[in-house]
Amino acid sequence: MNNIIRTTIEAMAAVLGGTQSLHTNSYDEAVGLPTEQTARVARNTQLILQEETGICDVADPWGGSYMMESLTDELADKALAIIQEVEEMGGMTEYINSGTAKLRIEESATKKQGRIDSKQEVVVGVNKYRLSEEDERKDAVDVLEIDNSKVRLQQIERIEETKRDRDEAAVQAALLKLEESAGLDRSTSKGDDPHNLMKLCVDAAKCRCTLGEISMALEKVWGRHIPRTSIVQGAYSAAFSTNRNDDMGSEDEFQRILDRVKKFEETEGRRPRILVAKMGQDGHDRGAKVIASGFSDLGFDVDIGPLFQTPEEVALQAIDSDVHVIGISSQAAGHKTLLPKLKSELASKGAGNVIVVAGGVIPPQDYDYLMKETESCSAVFGPGTRVTSCAEQVLDLIDAKRK
Ligand code: B12
């Protein structure tokens, strides 16, 4: 519920800054798709600002405020520094291809997680003023339940129906034009160019080509983008070593885990090893990267799987790398299908002893299904998880297995 207040402040900031287009997220954003009620609250946040406060009647309500003007200046300077870095690398395409854009985002996310976990940055209800577990349960919001197997079947049926009713010759012609245009070695970006890719995509969609077919036509020529997977080193731990005034023992906690990992290495001859993996059609990799970078700073040996793996591929990679733990990051609601599948893949390959933990956007009402009913993972770490405390729990799980 605190998110309603956060969204109001963010929306106000946008309006006061002169935004012309505004989207407000629902307060259950981090636990699932919005329900009708939460979507209405998000929409009404805008309406209240627009129709009850009068802040839209003034062009620049903060104009002349020293604080706002200097913050705006600071923001512009920092943005210009990034733009300059991009230019120096030869433009945005190069910046992306070199992996720098992704790295900068991941660095920033890891630093932010470090600041929150070390309590340098307060998030009310998350790292300060937390409710007891019992009160938290009472305060839980109703999360929209999605039956993903049903949705999958419905989507397959819709695609089959679309394919049945369309003009197949027109479809193939439209896809061929796309492929040809993708193969040209000149720019087609001018709107009146008959080979303009955007225009050809719109034409293809009008013939009812599916998104998969459209992207496959381009993939035939361009191949598939494979993002670099790297760990951001030192960004997470930095927040703990700079927060020396902390009275909550975060630095001690960090050191305690490092010592525990060191001890593990002394007795086992190797460090605890985790494979952080993503399964299914889920492209959200931020949580996985933050966890991988945080665990690495805490002394773990960390492997990262590529995006879009199948449960079988994850099981094989885990066996190949001889990991103690597989950490699955799930944000796109595939957890109830993919985690049980991973468990059976591991069992069928004789690797049922590998510990599986999961994290991400997993509604609390699914925890029992995953941990008890299907026993497909030993722990679930949802949004707001402190990397330090989940690393400790993972070490507990490994220790329990060793005994
Ligand atoms: C950023 C974001 C995106 C970015 C992703 C960029 C990227 N490279 O990751 C973009 C804009 C591309 C995107 C796209 C989409 N998104 Co999105 N996205 C988000 C958002 C706002 C934040 C996720 C995030 O990065 N959080 C920051 C990280 C650090 O937090 P975290 O992942 O929760 O991880 C923490 C814990 O969960 C835990 N954890 C996570 N993983 C693991 C793993 C282990 C092993 C452990 C121990 C712990 C752990 O520890 C972390 C630290 O505390 C969420 C909503 C939200 N507020 O969470 C929606 C959300 C995940 N997206 C959603 C949707 C629907 C989509 C789209 C389908 C939208 C669309 N129609 O196109 C697409 C799908 C893209 C795809 N192919 O998968 C939904 C998913 C709904 C659901 N699960 O039912 C969400 C929940 C928003 C919503 N409420 O509607 N998205």
Residues whose N, C-alpha, C, O or C-beta is under 5 A from the ligand:
A	BS01	B12	D28 E29 A30 G32 L33 P34 Q281 D282 G283 H284 D285 R286 G287 A288 V290 I291 G327 I328 S329 S330 Q331 A332 A333 V357 A358 G359 G360 V361 F381 G382 P383 G384 T385 R386 C390
